[in-house]
Amino acid sequence: MNLEKAHSAIYAGIAAMFAIGLLSIGEFIFSCTALIMAPLGASAVLVFGVPDSPLAQPKNVIFGHLLTAFIGLAIISAFGVSPFTLALATGLAVSAMLLTNTTHPPAGANPLLIMMTEQTWSYLLTPVLTGAVVIVITGLAAKKLHNKLLNNKSAYP
């Protein structure tokens, strides 16, 4: 195994652990508020593991999650939950992300999660927006720190 690859993988794992840990601790402290959802784990893989991917960019993470969550909430509010509405919401979410250049694959799970657990509109703020923003901010900070560490390391023989 390549040492640089191992270093990057370990660093990504630590950064993901930190971001998800922040959300988990916040949820524990504010026990009446959900701050974490399963798709954020998949977002962490992209944001920390392949930060230069177009799918891991802040716009994609935040607006991909918001857009697909909005669609799931709108469909459940208007039509309820059925096999047809689950499929409809997912299809609309995929199309909407592609049309708005905000494709973020983990966000594709949001309509299903929201509808299958019968969430309300407050879910759009927490955990969707809050979680996406924490992942993005942590990702930007981790990338900056990682680049700084790499640049400092290369200055020494």
Secondary structure, DSSP 4 states (H G I P E B T S, - for coil): --HHHHHHHHHHHHHHHHHHHHHHHHHHHTTTS----HHHHHHHIIIIISTTSGGGSHHHHHHHHHHHHHHHHHHHHHH---HHHHHHHHHHHHHHHHHTT---GGGGGHHHHHHHTT--GGGGIIIIIHHHHHHHHHHHHHHHHHHHHHHHHHT--
